[in-house]
Amino acid sequence: MSDVKKVAGYALFFLVLFSAINALVRHLGGDGLPWIAIPFAAVAMGVIVAVNFSI
């Protein structure tokens, strides 16, 4: 599997995870992250995980 597919897979996982956490925080009355920040954070985490674990 190519590195781009690994990063994309991890980024998609973190996108869903961060979106769910953010929705829960907002539902419980918190401010949460701005919605525009979530895709950037997900891609950054995808790159970090793919590089560090390089499965």
N, CA, C and O atoms as a Tripos MOL2 file, in Angstrom:
@<TRIPOS>MOLECULE
protein
  220   219    55     0     0
PROTEIN
NO_CHARGES

@<TRIPOS>ATOM
      1 N           0.8500   -1.1820    0.0000 N.3       1 MET1
      2 CA          0.0000    0.0000    0.0000 C.3       1 MET1
      3 C           0.8930    1.2420    0.0000 C.2       1 MET1
      4 O           1.8880    1.3020    0.7230 O.2       1 MET1
      5 N           0.5360    2.2070   -0.7970 N.am      2 SER2
      6 CA          1.3770    3.3980   -0.9050 C.3       2 SER2
      7 C           1.2240    4.2870    0.3290 C.2       2 SER2
      8 O           0.2600    4.1830    1.0880 O.2       2 SER2
      9 N           2.1920    5.1470    0.4930 N.am      3 ASP3
     10 CA          2.1880    6.0440    1.6540 C.3       3 ASP3
     11 C           1.0120    7.0060    1.6190 C.2       3 ASP3
     12 O           0.4640    7.3580    2.6640 O.2       3 ASP3
     13 N           0.6240    7.4320    0.4310 N.am      4 VAL4
     14 CA         -0.4970    8.3680    0.3080 C.3       4 VAL4
     15 C          -1.7900    7.7090    0.7770 C.2       4 VAL4
     16 O          -2.6090    8.3470    1.4380 O.2       4 VAL4
     17 N          -1.9750    6.4390    0.4380 N.am      5 LYS5
     18 CA         -3.1750    5.7290    0.8770 C.3       5 LYS5
     19 C          -3.1830    5.5320    2.3880 C.2       5 LYS5
     20 O          -4.2390    5.6020    3.0170 O.2       5 LYS5
     21 N          -2.0080    5.2840    2.9770 N.am      6 LYS6
     22 CA         -1.9260    5.1480    4.4310 C.3       6 LYS6
     23 C          -2.3140    6.4500    5.1050 C.2       6 LYS6
     24 O          -3.1230    6.4580    6.0320 O.2       6 LYS6
     25 N          -1.7380    7.5540    4.6410 N.am      7 VAL7
     26 CA         -2.0380    8.8600    5.2270 C.3       7 VAL7
     27 C          -3.5120    9.1880    5.0520 C.2       7 VAL7
     28 O          -4.1480    9.6930    5.9770 O.2       7 VAL7
     29 N          -4.0640    8.9050    3.8720 N.am      8 ALA8
     30 CA         -5.4730    9.1900    3.6280 C.3       8 ALA8
     31 C          -6.3690    8.3500    4.5370 C.2       8 ALA8
     32 O          -7.3680    8.8490    5.0550 O.2       8 ALA8
     33 N          -6.0230    7.1090    4.7280 N.am      9 GLY9
     34 CA         -6.8130    6.2500    5.6070 C.3       9 GLY9
     35 C          -6.7780    6.7230    7.0440 C.2       9 GLY9
     36 O          -7.8190    6.8170    7.6950 O.2       9 GLY9
     37 N          -5.5890    7.0200    7.5430 N.am     10 TYR10
     38 CA         -5.4800    7.5270    8.9090 C.3      10 TYR10
     39 C          -6.1760    8.8800    9.0470 C.2      10 TYR10
     40 O          -6.8410    9.1340   10.0510 O.2      10 TYR10
     41 N          -6.0280    9.7510    8.0420 N.am     11 ALA11
     42 CA         -6.6720   11.0600    8.0970 C.3      11 ALA11
     43 C          -8.1910   10.9210    8.1250 C.2      11 ALA11
     44 O          -8.8650   11.6560    8.8480 O.2      11 ALA11
     45 N          -8.7300    9.9970    7.3550 N.am     12 LEU12
     46 CA        -10.1730    9.7760    7.3690 C.3      12 LEU12
     47 C         -10.6350    9.2790    8.7350 C.2      12 LEU12
     48 O         -11.6660    9.7160    9.2450 O.2      12 LEU12
     49 N          -9.8680    8.3650    9.3230 N.am     13 PHE13
     50 CA        -10.1920    7.8750   10.6640 C.3      13 PHE13
     51 C         -10.2110    9.0180   11.6740 C.2      13 PHE13
     52 O         -11.1520    9.1420   12.4580 O.2      13 PHE13
     53 N          -9.1630    9.8610   11.6530 N.am     14 PHE14
     54 CA         -9.0990   10.9590   12.6160 C.3      14 PHE14
     55 C         -10.1370   12.0300   12.3190 C.2      14 PHE14
     56 O         -10.6000   12.7040   13.2390 O.2      14 PHE14
     57 N         -10.5130   12.2030   11.0570 N.am     15 LEU15
     58 CA        -11.5710   13.1550   10.7190 C.3      15 LEU15
     59 C         -12.8900   12.7430   11.3690 C.2      15 LEU15
     60 O         -13.5810   13.5690   11.9650 O.2      15 LEU15
     61 N         -13.2300   11.4700   11.2490 N.am     16 VAL16
     62 CA        -14.4610   10.9630   11.8730 C.3      16 VAL16
     63 C         -14.3610   11.0570   13.3900 C.2      16 VAL16
     64 O         -15.3090   11.4790   14.0520 O.2      16 VAL16
     65 N         -13.2130   10.6630   13.9430 N.am     17 LEU17
     66 CA        -13.0330   10.6950   15.3920 C.3      17 LEU17
     67 C         -13.1220   12.1190   15.9350 C.2      17 LEU17
     68 O         -13.8530   12.3670   16.8940 O.2      17 LEU17
     69 N         -12.3930   13.0520   15.3380 N.am     18 PHE18
     70 CA        -12.3990   14.4350   15.8230 C.3      18 PHE18
     71 C         -13.7560   15.0870   15.6450 C.2      18 PHE18
     72 O         -14.1770   15.8750   16.4920 O.2      18 PHE18
     73 N         -14.4560   14.7710   14.5470 N.am     19 SER19
     74 CA        -15.7850   15.3320   14.3350 C.3      19 SER19
     75 C         -16.7700   14.8380   15.3920 C.2      19 SER19
     76 O         -17.5830   15.6070   15.9040 O.2      19 SER19
     77 N         -16.6870   13.5470   15.7140 N.am     20 ALA20
     78 CA        -17.5790   12.9930   16.7330 C.3      20 ALA20
     79 C         -17.2910   13.5950   18.1050 C.2      20 ALA20
     80 O         -18.2130   13.9490   18.8390 O.2      20 ALA20
     81 N         -16.0140   13.7090   18.4470 N.am     21 ILE21
     82 CA        -15.6570   14.3080   19.7400 C.3      21 ILE21
     83 C         -16.1050   15.7610   19.7950 C.2      21 ILE21
     84 O         -16.6370   16.2100   20.8100 O.2      21 ILE21
     85 N         -15.8940   16.4890   18.7210 N.am     22 ASN22
     86 CA        -16.2840   17.8930   18.6840 C.3      22 ASN22
     87 C         -17.8050   18.0430   18.7920 C.2      22 ASN22
     88 O         -18.2900   18.9370   19.4860 O.2      22 ASN22
     89 N         -18.5470   17.1840   18.1180 N.am     23 ALA23
     90 CA        -20.0030   17.2530   18.2010 C.3      23 ALA23
     91 C         -20.4720   16.9440   19.6270 C.2      23 ALA23
     92 O         -21.3990   17.5820   20.1270 O.2      23 ALA23
     93 N         -19.8400   15.9790   20.2740 N.am     24 LEU24
     94 CA        -20.1940   15.6480   21.6480 C.3      24 LEU24
     95 C         -19.8830   16.8040   22.5920 C.2      24 LEU24
     96 O         -20.6940   17.1320   23.4590 O.2      24 LEU24
     97 N         -18.7210   17.4210   22.4320 N.am     25 VAL25
     98 CA        -18.3540   18.5570   23.2820 C.3      25 VAL25
     99 C         -19.3450   19.6970   23.0930 C.2      25 VAL25
    100 O         -19.7800   20.3100   24.0680 O.2      25 VAL25
    101 N         -19.7050   19.9840   21.8450 N.am     26 ARG26
    102 CA        -20.6750   21.0520   21.5910 C.3      26 ARG26
    103 C         -22.0540   20.7000   22.1350 C.2      26 ARG26
    104 O         -22.7670   21.5760   22.6240 O.2      26 ARG26
    105 N         -22.4350   19.4440   22.0560 N.am     27 HIS27
    106 CA        -23.7330   18.9990   22.5720 C.3      27 HIS27
    107 C         -23.7970   19.1580   24.0900 C.2      27 HIS27
    108 O         -24.8450   19.4800   24.6490 O.2      27 HIS27
    109 N         -22.6680   18.9290   24.7410 N.am     28 LEU28
    110 CA        -22.6170   19.0330   26.1990 C.3      28 LEU28
    111 C         -22.4240   20.4650   26.6840 C.2      28 LEU28
    112 O         -22.3040   20.7000   27.8860 O.2      28 LEU28
    113 N         -22.3930   21.4160   25.7680 N.am     29 GLY29
    114 CA        -22.3640   22.8200   26.1470 C.3      29 GLY29
    115 C         -21.0040   23.4860   26.0450 C.2      29 GLY29
    116 O         -20.8710   24.6610   26.3860 O.2      29 GLY29
    117 N         -20.0030   22.7730   25.5910 N.am     30 GLY30
    118 CA        -18.6760   23.3660   25.4420 C.3      30 GLY30
    119 C         -18.5470   24.1110   24.1280 C.2      30 GLY30
    120 O         -19.4550   24.0880   23.2970 O.2      30 GLY30
    121 N         -17.4170   24.7690   23.9470 N.am     31 ASP31
    122 CA        -17.1710   25.5180   22.7150 C.3      31 ASP31
    123 C         -16.6710   24.6130   21.6010 C.2      31 ASP31
    124 O         -17.0480   24.7960   20.4440 O.2      31 ASP31
    125 N         -15.8380   23.6500   21.9250 N.am     32 GLY32
    126 CA        -15.2940   22.7670   20.9010 C.3      32 GLY32
    127 C         -14.3310   23.5040   19.9910 C.2      32 GLY32
    128 O         -14.0170   24.6750   20.2030 O.2      32 GLY32
    129 N         -13.8700   22.7930   18.9740 N.am     33 LEU33
    130 CA        -12.9810   23.3870   17.9760 C.3      33 LEU33
    131 C         -13.8080   24.0510   16.8870 C.2      33 LEU33
    132 O         -14.9470   23.6510   16.6440 O.2      33 LEU33
    133 N         -13.2470   25.0630   16.2260 N.am     34 PRO34
    134 CA        -13.9170   25.5680   15.0320 C.3      34 PRO34
    135 C         -13.9600   24.4520   13.9850 C.2      34 PRO34
    136 O         -12.9900   23.7080   13.8370 O.2      34 PRO34
    137 N         -15.0510   24.3320   13.2730 N.am     35 TRP35
    138 CA        -15.2050   23.2190   12.3370 C.3      35 TRP35
    139 C         -14.1520   23.2260   11.2430 C.2      35 TRP35
    140 O         -13.8090   22.1720   10.7080 O.2      35 TRP35
    141 N         -13.6340   24.4000   10.9030 N.am     36 ILE36
    142 CA        -12.6310   24.4770    9.8360 C.3      36 ILE36
    143 C         -11.3010   23.8670   10.2740 C.2      36 ILE36
    144 O         -10.5030   23.4690    9.4250 O.2      36 ILE36
    145 N         -11.0490   23.7850   11.5740 N.am     37 ALA37
    146 CA         -9.7730   23.2730   12.0700 C.3      37 ALA37
    147 C          -9.7110   21.7490   12.0490 C.2      37 ALA37
    148 O          -8.6190   21.1800   12.0410 O.2      37 ALA37
    149 N         -10.8410   21.0910   12.0410 N.am     38 ILE38
    150 CA        -10.8660   19.6350   12.1680 C.3      38 ILE38
    151 C         -10.1990   18.9160   10.9870 C.2      38 ILE38
    152 O          -9.4000   18.0100   11.2230 O.2      38 ILE38
    153 N         -10.4890   19.2770    9.7270 N.am     39 PRO39
    154 CA         -9.7920   18.5740    8.6290 C.3      39 PRO39
    155 C          -8.2720   18.7480    8.6610 C.2      39 PRO39
    156 O          -7.5320   17.8150    8.3470 O.2      39 PRO39
    157 N          -7.8100   19.9350    9.0370 N.am     40 PHE40
    158 CA         -6.3680   20.1640    9.1090 C.3      40 PHE40
    159 C          -5.7470   19.3370   10.2260 C.2      40 PHE40
    160 O          -4.6670   18.7710   10.0540 O.2      40 PHE40
    161 N          -6.4180   19.2660   11.3580 N.am     41 ALA41
    162 CA         -5.9210   18.4560   12.4680 C.3      41 ALA41
    163 C          -5.9230   16.9730   12.0930 C.2      41 ALA41
    164 O          -5.0030   16.2410   12.4570 O.2      41 ALA41
    165 N          -6.9380   16.5330   11.3760 N.am     42 ALA42
    166 CA         -7.0310   15.1260   10.9730 C.3      42 ALA42
    167 C          -5.9060   14.7570   10.0070 C.2      42 ALA42
    168 O          -5.3110   13.6870   10.1360 O.2      42 ALA42
    169 N          -5.6110   15.6160    9.0570 N.am     43 VAL43
    170 CA         -4.5290   15.3390    8.1080 C.3      43 VAL43
    171 C          -3.1840   15.3440    8.8310 C.2      43 VAL43
    172 O          -2.3290   14.4980    8.5660 O.2      43 VAL43
    173 N          -2.9980   16.2940    9.7420 N.am     44 ALA44
    174 CA         -1.7460   16.3370   10.5020 C.3      44 ALA44
    175 C          -1.5680   15.0660   11.3270 C.2      44 ALA44
    176 O          -0.4760   14.4970   11.3510 O.2      44 ALA44
    177 N          -2.6090   14.6180   11.9940 N.am     45 MET45
    178 CA         -2.5140   13.3920   12.7760 C.3      45 MET45
    179 C          -2.3000   12.1810   11.8720 C.2      45 MET45
    180 O          -1.5680   11.2600   12.2350 O.2      45 MET45
    181 N          -2.9310   12.1740   10.7010 N.am     46 GLY46
    182 CA         -2.7280   11.0810    9.7510 C.3      46 GLY46
    183 C          -1.2820   10.9700    9.3030 C.2      46 GLY46
    184 O          -0.7430    9.8680    9.1910 O.2      46 GLY46
    185 N          -0.6560   12.1060    9.0490 N.am     47 VAL47
    186 CA          0.7530   12.1090    8.6500 C.3      47 VAL47
    187 C           1.6290   11.6430    9.8080 C.2      47 VAL47
    188 O           2.5450   10.8430    9.6150 O.2      47 VAL47
    189 N           1.3480   12.1430   11.0110 N.am     48 ILE48
    190 CA          2.1490   11.7650   12.1780 C.3      48 ILE48
    191 C           2.0640   10.2640   12.4330 C.2      48 ILE48
    192 O           3.0840    9.6130   12.6550 O.2      48 ILE48
    193 N           0.8630    9.7170   12.4020 N.am     49 VAL49
    194 CA          0.6930    8.2930   12.6740 C.3      49 VAL49
    195 C           1.3260    7.4530   11.5670 C.2      49 VAL49
    196 O           1.9880    6.4540   11.8530 O.2      49 VAL49
    197 N           1.1330    7.8420   10.3160 N.am     50 ALA50
    198 CA          1.6940    7.0550    9.2060 C.3      50 ALA50
    199 C           3.2180    7.0720    9.2450 C.2      50 ALA50
    200 O           3.8490    6.0590    8.9420 O.2      50 ALA50
    201 N           3.8140    8.1880    9.6080 N.am     51 VAL51
    202 CA          5.2680    8.2710    9.6610 C.3      51 VAL51
    203 C           5.8160    7.5170   10.8620 C.2      51 VAL51
    204 O           6.8140    6.8060   10.7430 O.2      51 VAL51
    205 N           5.1790    7.6640   12.0120 N.am     52 ASN52
    206 CA          5.7140    7.0360   13.2280 C.3      52 ASN52
    207 C           5.5130    5.5200   13.2610 C.2      52 ASN52
    208 O           6.3880    4.7900   13.7260 O.2      52 ASN52
    209 N           4.3840    5.0530   12.7760 N.am     53 PHE53
    210 CA          4.1170    3.6180   12.8380 C.3      53 PHE53
    211 C           4.4740    2.9090   11.5480 C.2      53 PHE53
    212 O           4.7230    1.7040   11.5590 O.2      53 PHE53
    213 N           4.5050    3.6210   10.4480 N.am     54 SER54
    214 CA          4.8540    3.1150    9.1130 C.3      54 SER54
    215 C           4.5350    1.6290    8.9360 C.2      54 SER54
    216 O           5.4070    0.8010    8.6740 O.2      54 SER54
    217 N           3.2540    1.3360    9.0910 N.am     55 ILE55
    218 CA          2.7710   -0.0470    8.9660 C.3      55 ILE55
    219 C           2.6480   -0.3870    7.4810 C.2      55 ILE55
    220 O           2.2580   -1.5020    7.1340 O.2      55 ILE55
@<TRIPOS>BOND
     1     1     2 1
     2     2     3 1
     3     3     4 2
     4     3     5 am
     5     5     6 1
     6     6     7 1
     7     7     8 2
     8     7     9 am
     9     9    10 1
    10    10    11 1
    11    11    12 2
    12    11    13 am
    13    13    14 1
    14    14    15 1
    15    15    16 2
    16    15    17 am
    17    17    18 1
    18    18    19 1
    19    19    20 2
    20    19    21 am
    21    21    22 1
    22    22    23 1
    23    23    24 2
    24    23    25 am
    25    25    26 1
    26    26    27 1
    27    27    28 2
    28    27    29 am
    29    29    30 1
    30    30    31 1
    31    31    32 2
    32    31    33 am
    33    33    34 1
    34    34    35 1
    35    35    36 2
    36    35    37 am
    37    37    38 1
    38    38    39 1
    39    39    40 2
    40    39    41 am
    41    41    42 1
    42    42    43 1
    43    43    44 2
    44    43    45 am
    45    45    46 1
    46    46    47 1
    47    47    48 2
    48    47    49 am
    49    49    50 1
    50    50    51 1
    51    51    52 2
    52    51    53 am
    53    53    54 1
    54    54    55 1
    55    55    56 2
    56    55    57 am
    57    57    58 1
    58    58    59 1
    59    59    60 2
    60    59    61 am
    61    61    62 1
    62    62    63 1
    63    63    64 2
    64    63    65 am
    65    65    66 1
    66    66    67 1
    67    67    68 2
    68    67    69 am
    69    69    70 1
    70    70    71 1
    71    71    72 2
    72    71    73 am
    73    73    74 1
    74    74    75 1
    75    75    76 2
    76    75    77 am
    77    77    78 1
    78    78    79 1
    79    79    80 2
    80    79    81 am
    81    81    82 1
    82    82    83 1
    83    83    84 2
    84    83    85 am
    85    85    86 1
    86    86    87 1
    87    87    88 2
    88    87    89 am
    89    89    90 1
    90    90    91 1
    91    91    92 2
    92    91    93 am
    93    93    94 1
    94    94    95 1
    95    95    96 2
    96    95    97 am
    97    97    98 1
    98    98    99 1
    99    99   100 2
   100    99   101 am
   101   101   102 1
   102   102   103 1
   103   103   104 2
   104   103   105 am
   105   105   106 1
   106   106   107 1
   107   107   108 2
   108   107   109 am
   109   109   110 1
   110   110   111 1
   111   111   112 2
   112   111   113 am
   113   113   114 1
   114   114   115 1
   115   115   116 2
   116   115   117 am
   117   117   118 1
   118   118   119 1
   119   119   120 2
   120   119   121 am
   121   121   122 1
   122   122   123 1
   123   123   124 2
   124   123   125 am
   125   125   126 1
   126   126   127 1
   127   127   128 2
   128   127   129 am
   129   129   130 1
   130   130   131 1
   131   131   132 2
   132   131   133 am
   133   133   134 1
   134   134   135 1
   135   135   136 2
   136   135   137 am
   137   137   138 1
   138   138   139 1
   139   139   140 2
   140   139   141 am
   141   141   142 1
   142   142   143 1
   143   143   144 2
   144   143   145 am
   145   145   146 1
   146   146   147 1
   147   147   148 2
   148   147   149 am
   149   149   150 1
   150   150   151 1
   151   151   152 2
   152   151   153 am
   153   153   154 1
   154   154   155 1
   155   155   156 2
   156   155   157 am
   157   157   158 1
   158   158   159 1
   159   159   160 2
   160   159   161 am
   161   161   162 1
   162   162   163 1
   163   163   164 2
   164   163   165 am
   165   165   166 1
   166   166   167 1
   167   167   168 2
   168   167   169 am
   169   169   170 1
   170   170   171 1
   171   171   172 2
   172   171   173 am
   173   173   174 1
   174   174   175 1
   175   175   176 2
   176   175   177 am
   177   177   178 1
   178   178   179 1
   179   179   180 2
   180   179   181 am
   181   181   182 1
   182   182   183 1
   183   183   184 2
   184   183   185 am
   185   185   186 1
   186   186   187 1
   187   187   188 2
   188   187   189 am
   189   189   190 1
   190   190   191 1
   191   191   192 2
   192   191   193 am
   193   193   194 1
   194   194   195 1
   195   195   196 2
   196   195   197 am
   197   197   198 1
   198   198   199 1
   199   199   200 2
   200   199   201 am
   201   201   202 1
   202   202   203 1
   203   203   204 2
   204   203   205 am
   205   205   206 1
   206   206   207 1
   207   207   208 2
   208   207   209 am
   209   209   210 1
   210   210   211 1
   211   211   212 2
   212   211   213 am
   213   213   214 1
   214   214   215 1
   215   215   216 2
   216   215   217 am
   217   217   218 1
   218   218   219 1
   219   219   220 2
@<TRIPOS>SUBSTRUCTURE
     1 MET1         2 RESIDUE 1 A MET
     2 SER2         6 RESIDUE 1 A SER
     3 ASP3        10 RESIDUE 1 A ASP
     4 VAL4        14 RESIDUE 1 A VAL
     5 LYS5        18 RESIDUE 1 A LYS
     6 LYS6        22 RESIDUE 1 A LYS
     7 VAL7        26 RESIDUE 1 A VAL
     8 ALA8        30 RESIDUE 1 A ALA
     9 GLY9        34 RESIDUE 1 A GLY
    10 TYR10       38 RESIDUE 1 A TYR
    11 ALA11       42 RESIDUE 1 A ALA
    12 LEU12       46 RESIDUE 1 A LEU
    13 PHE13       50 RESIDUE 1 A PHE
    14 PHE14       54 RESIDUE 1 A PHE
    15 LEU15       58 RESIDUE 1 A LEU
    16 VAL16       62 RESIDUE 1 A VAL
    17 LEU17       66 RESIDUE 1 A LEU
    18 PHE18       70 RESIDUE 1 A PHE
    19 SER19       74 RESIDUE 1 A SER
    20 ALA20       78 RESIDUE 1 A ALA
    21 ILE21       82 RESIDUE 1 A ILE
    22 ASN22       86 RESIDUE 1 A ASN
    23 ALA23       90 RESIDUE 1 A ALA
    24 LEU24       94 RESIDUE 1 A LEU
    25 VAL25       98 RESIDUE 1 A VAL
    26 ARG26      102 RESIDUE 1 A ARG
    27 HIS27      106 RESIDUE 1 A HIS
    28 LEU28      110 RESIDUE 1 A LEU
    29 GLY29      114 RESIDUE 1 A GLY
    30 GLY30      118 RESIDUE 1 A GLY
    31 ASP31      122 RESIDUE 1 A ASP
    32 GLY32      126 RESIDUE 1 A GLY
    33 LEU33      130 RESIDUE 1 A LEU
    34 PRO34      134 RESIDUE 1 A PRO
    35 TRP35      138 RESIDUE 1 A TRP
    36 ILE36      142 RESIDUE 1 A ILE
    37 ALA37      146 RESIDUE 1 A ALA
    38 ILE38      150 RESIDUE 1 A ILE
    39 PRO39      154 RESIDUE 1 A PRO
    40 PHE40      158 RESIDUE 1 A PHE
    41 ALA41      162 RESIDUE 1 A ALA
    42 ALA42      166 RESIDUE 1 A ALA
    43 VAL43      170 RESIDUE 1 A VAL
    44 ALA44      174 RESIDUE 1 A ALA
    45 MET45      178 RESIDUE 1 A MET
    46 GLY46      182 RESIDUE 1 A GLY
    47 VAL47      186 RESIDUE 1 A VAL
    48 ILE48      190 RESIDUE 1 A ILE
    49 VAL49      194 RESIDUE 1 A VAL
    50 ALA50      198 RESIDUE 1 A ALA
    51 VAL51      202 RESIDUE 1 A VAL
    52 ASN52      206 RESIDUE 1 A ASN
    53 PHE53      210 RESIDUE 1 A PHE
    54 SER54      214 RESIDUE 1 A SER
    55 ILE55      218 RESIDUE 1 A ILE
